[in-house]
Amino acid sequence: LSVGLYVLRPDDTDRQQPHTEDEVYVVVAGRGRFTAGDETRPVGPGDTIYVGKHVPHRFHDIPEELRLLVVFAPPEGSTAG
């Protein structure tokens, strides 16, 4: 398990690539939109998002600073392929 804070400012480009770990995001502050695979939804404070390993995903259309608690399991970078 690894935990971190991911911050995106308005109009930032989220350049994430699919990870080799499952992950969970908790929106601490801010708003935006989130796309995982073919699904897009608005996100805001208190929302929790699960993303399975290898699923393409990104945050976008960010009008205000977006602060996200991110949890990887197993720890980020600990698995291959």
Sequence and secondary structure as in RCSB ss.txt:
>XXXX:A:sequence
LSVGLYVLRPDDTDRQQPHTEDEVYVVVAGRGRFTAGDETRPVGPGDTIYVGKHVPHRFHDIPEELRLLVVFAPP
EGSTAG
>XXXX:A:secstr
 EEEEEEE TT        SSEEEEEEEEEEEEEEETTEEEEE TT EEEE TT  EEEEEEEEEEEEEEEEES 
TTSS  
